[in-house]
């Protein structure tokens, strides 16, 4: 974590004492008991139309060709108050340790499903300016949690693989789907070195890791770039939608 993020966290610890977002138990932001009360989503739907139930959230037959994503696995619902509070603390109150319980939630989701394990995990990147402000990439920390706990362990491409090449308005601040798509268009790029063999994504099956999907515009744009650079199949895996 950067020095600026450490200072922010220290100040927030004073102003907002550490307590569980659910039961207010001290010394933890999300206790095991409250984490267990967040329901894992069993029925997954097509990420494009959001109408048809599909295995592991695959794109349905009617929506094939409308998205670069092959599917989207959603761990739980953003409407669940505990989860939405925890994600808000994680991202906007700069609480990187929440990656541990939230990473466990992601792990529960993928192990409860029959989704095939990927060749690698790829976190959705932040623009350097936003990364400097926040001090950490919340998606990268979630990907690290998954990478370490999945059996067998799944590698993560080096962070200079998929990059955010253009600064954009936060997607959460834009309500219109078309505006979201336009805002995120060409905001990502793939930068790889021939000497970095662990960045080779040719014919690879990849999980794109993020915290929240609303319209899935960001995930779709990332998947487009990954496939342009050789990825065979790209699934989104997120905490909530």
N, C-alpha and C positions, 0 to 999 in steps of 0.2 A: 504494500500500500504506500502511496506517495506521502510526503510530509504534510502537504495541504490536507489530504484526506484524513490523516492521523489527527491533525489539529481539529478538523471538523468533528470527527468521531468523539474526541475528548470533550469538546464543548457540548455536543449533543448528549453525552453520558451525564453531564451535569444538569442540563436543562430538562432532559427526558431520561430519568433514571431507568436502568435496565429492568424490565418486567415483561412477562409473557403477554402478548397481545390478546390472549383469550382469558386466562384466569388471574392475571396480574402477579403470578408467582415471581419472586425476585431472582435476579442473576441469570435470566434467560429471556430471549425475545419470543421464543416459541417452544414451550415445554413438550415433552413426549406425549403427555396425556392429550393436550390440545391438538398436537399434530395428528394423533390417531383419530380425532374427530373430523378431520378433513376427508370427505369421501373420495375414493378413487373412482374416476369415471370408467365404467365398464363398456357401455355402448358408445362406439365411435361413429362419426358421420363423415361424409365426403367434405373435404375442406373448402370446396368451391361453392357448391349449392347449399351445403349445411342442411340438407333435407333427408338424404338417404343414408341409412345405416350401412356401413361397410366394414369389412374386416380390417382391424388396426387403423381405421381412418383413411383407407385408400381412396383415391379419386374414383368416383363412380363412372360407369361406362358412358353415361350421358354427358359427363363433364371432361372426358379425356381430350387432351389437346388444348384445354383452356387454362392450364396452369403448368408451370415448370416443376412444381412439387408433385411427387408421386403419391403423397399422403401426408397426414398430420395426426400424430398421436397426442391427445390432450389429457393431462393427468387429472385435472379437476376443473371446477367452474370458478370463474372470477367473481361470480355472484355470491360465492360462499364468503361470508364476512371475515372469518379468521384468515383465509388465504389472501384475500385482497388487502387486508391490513398488513400482513406479513410481507407481501410483495412491495407494497408502498414503502414500508420501512426499509426494506432491502435496497430499493433503487433511489429513493428520494431523501432518506434520512441517513444514507451512507453506512449501512450495517452489513459489512461483508460476511460476518459470521453466520448470518441467516442462510448462507449458501449450504450449510451443513444439513439443517432440517429440511430445507426446500429440495436439496439434492436427494435426500432420502425419499421424499414424496415422488420425485421423478423416477427413482429406482423402483419404488413399489409399483408405479404405473407400468413401466416397461416389463417388469418381471411378471406382473399379473396378466399381461397380454401375450399373444403368440407372435408378436412382431419379430422377424428374424434380426439377429444382431448384425450391425453394420461392419464395414471394413474400418471405418474411422468416424470420429465425432468432429463436428465443426461448429464452434460457437459463432453466433452472429456478432460481427465486430462493431465496436464503437468508433466514431471519428476521433482522431487524436485530441481535439479540443475538448470533446465531451469526456473522454477517458481521463484527461488531465484534471478536469473539474471534479468528476466523481471519484477518481482514485483507483477504480477497479472496474472491470467489465463483468457485470453480473452474469451474463450468459457464459463467459469463459469459466467462471468459478463453478457454475452448475455443471458444465461439461467436464471439468476436472473431477468433481464429485462422482459423476457417472463413470468416468474413465477408470478411476481407482477402485470402484466397488463392483463393476460388472465382471463376471467370470465367463470367458477369459477377459483380461483387461483390453480395452479398446483404445488405440492411440488417438491423439489429437494432432492435427496438422500444426506446424509452427504458426505462430500468430501473424506472421507477415504473409500468409497464404491468401486467404480471403480478407480483404481490407475494405474499410469504408473510405472511399476516395473523395467523396463530396459531402460537405456539411449540410444537413437538412434540418427542417423544423421537426420537432418531436411528433411522431405519428399520433400519439395520444391527443395532441392538440387539434387534430384535423378530423372532422366528422364525416365528410363526404368521401366515399370510396374512390371515386375518380381522382379527387385531389390527393388522396393518400398514394394512389398508384403513380401519379405524376411527381409527387414529392420525392418518392424513393427511386424513381427511374434513373438508371446509370449512376447510382450512389455507391456501388460496390465494384471492386476489381479483383483480379487474381494476380498476385505477384509471387513468382516462384523462381528459385535458383536451381540450375541443373545439378548442382552439387548436393542439394537437399532432397535426398531420395524419399524422405518421409513425407514430403509434400506431393508426391506423385498421386494424383487422383484419377488417373486413366482407368476407366472401366470399374471404378470403385462405387460401392453402395455406401452412402453417407447419411448420417443423422445430423440435421441442422438443429442446434440447441438454442432455445431462447426462453425468456420468462413468460411473456404473454403474447398471444396472437389475437388480434381483433378481426381485421379483414384478411390477415395473412399476406398482405402486400409485401412486407419486408422479407418474409421467408420465401415468397415466390420469386422476388428479385434476386435474392442470394442463390436460390436453386438455379435460376437461369444462368448466372455467371459460372457456377460450378459445372453445369452441364456443357456450357460453351467451352470449358477447359478440360473436358474429358470425363466427368463423372457420369456413371451409367444410371444411377438411381438415387434420388434424394428425398428423404422423409423429414418432416419437421417433428420435433419432440419438444413440447412446451409444458409449463406448469398449468396454465389456465387459458381459457378463451371465454 
